[in-house]
């Protein structure tokens, strides 16, 4: 940390709540995470009305995720499986 950095410090509050034994008992320990391929960025020219449609249908999910899911579904329909 920069020695010239000045930040107000206070012990009156903590950003993180205290964790109780009950919290630990209700927690889930995850092991052996499946490998997830990272998405690849591409530049793709789409018609404006297509983008508008996907944005309207996607809501909070995000239109790019909806386009990806739609393309994946088309592949499955065409090939029978992924």
C-alpha positions in Angstrom: 0.0 0.0 0.0 1.2 3.5 -0.8 2.4 5.1 2.4 0.8 8.4 1.3 -2.6 6.7 1.1 -5.0 8.1 3.7 -8.2 6.2 4.4 -10.5 6.6 7.3 -10.4 3.5 9.4 -13.0 2.4 11.9 -13.5 -0.6 14.1 -17.2 0.4 14.6 -18.4 -1.6 11.6 -17.3 -4.6 9.6 -18.0 -5.1 5.9 -18.5 -8.8 6.4 -21.0 -10.4 8.8 -19.8 -12.8 11.4 -20.1 -16.4 10.4 -21.8 -18.7 12.9 -21.5 -22.5 13.3 -25.1 -22.7 11.9 -23.9 -20.9 8.7 -21.1 -23.4 8.3 -23.4 -26.4 9.0 -25.7 -25.1 6.2 -22.9 -24.5 3.7 -22.1 -26.7 0.8 -18.6 -27.8 0.1 -18.0 -28.3 -3.6 -15.4 -30.6 -5.1 -14.3 -31.7 -8.5 -15.5 -28.7 -10.4 -16.2 -29.6 -14.0 -13.9 -27.9 -16.6 -15.8 -25.1 -18.3 -14.5 -23.9 -21.6 -14.1 -20.2 -21.9 -16.2 -18.4 -24.4 -14.4 -17.0 -27.5 -15.0 -13.5 -28.6 -16.0 -13.0 -32.2 -17.1 -10.1 -34.3 -20.4 -11.0 -36.0 -22.5 -8.7 -38.2 -26.2 -9.3 -37.6 -29.2 -7.5 -39.0 -30.4 -4.7 -36.7 -33.9 -6.2 -36.5 -32.4 -9.5 -35.4 -30.5 -7.8 -32.6 -33.6 -5.9 -31.5 -35.6 -9.1 -31.4 -33.0 -10.9 -29.2 -32.7 -7.9 -26.9 -36.5 -7.8 -26.4 -36.7 -11.5 -25.7 -33.7 -11.8 -23.5 -34.8 -9.5 -20.7 -32.3 -9.7 -17.8 -30.5 -12.8 -19.2 -28.6 -10.8 -21.9 -29.1 -11.0 -25.6 -25.7 -12.5 -26.4 -26.5 -15.5 -24.1 -29.8 -15.9 -25.8 -28.2 -15.9 -29.2 -25.7 -18.5 -28.0 -28.4 -20.7 -26.6 -30.4 -20.4 -29.9 -27.4 -21.3 -32.0 -26.7 -24.3 -29.7 -30.3 -25.5 -30.0 -30.1 -25.2 -33.8 -27.0 -27.4 -33.8 -28.7 -30.0 -31.6 -31.8 -30.1 -33.8 -29.6 -30.5 -36.9 -27.2 -33.1 -35.6 -29.4 -34.8 -33.0 -27.0 -34.1 -30.2 -24.2 -31.7 -29.2 
